[in-house]
Amino acid sequence: MQPYTKIEFIEKNRLTATKYLNQLCSKDFLDKQKMGRSNYLLVSNRRKNNTKAFKY
């Protein structure tokens, strides 16, 4: 399992994938990091530290 994703990994429709991933970033589920020409979306530490956010 990877602790990150890229649009290219989940892309069926690039615009839809971008929209959904940006929504997850705005709700602190993911952090967007630009590396080179790619944006990597990492699992957010802010959300990890909030135990109410995840149910295991």
Secondary structure as GFF3:
##gff-version 3
##sequence-region A 1 56
A	DSSP	beta_strand	4	5	.	.	.	ID=ss1
A	DSSP	alpha_helix	7	10	.	.	.	ID=ss2
A	DSSP	alpha_helix	14	26	.	.	.	ID=ss3
A	DSSP	beta_strand	30	35	.	.	.	ID=ss4
A	DSSP	beta_strand	38	43	.	.	.	ID=ss5
A	DSSP	alpha_helix	45	48	.	.	.	ID=ss6
###
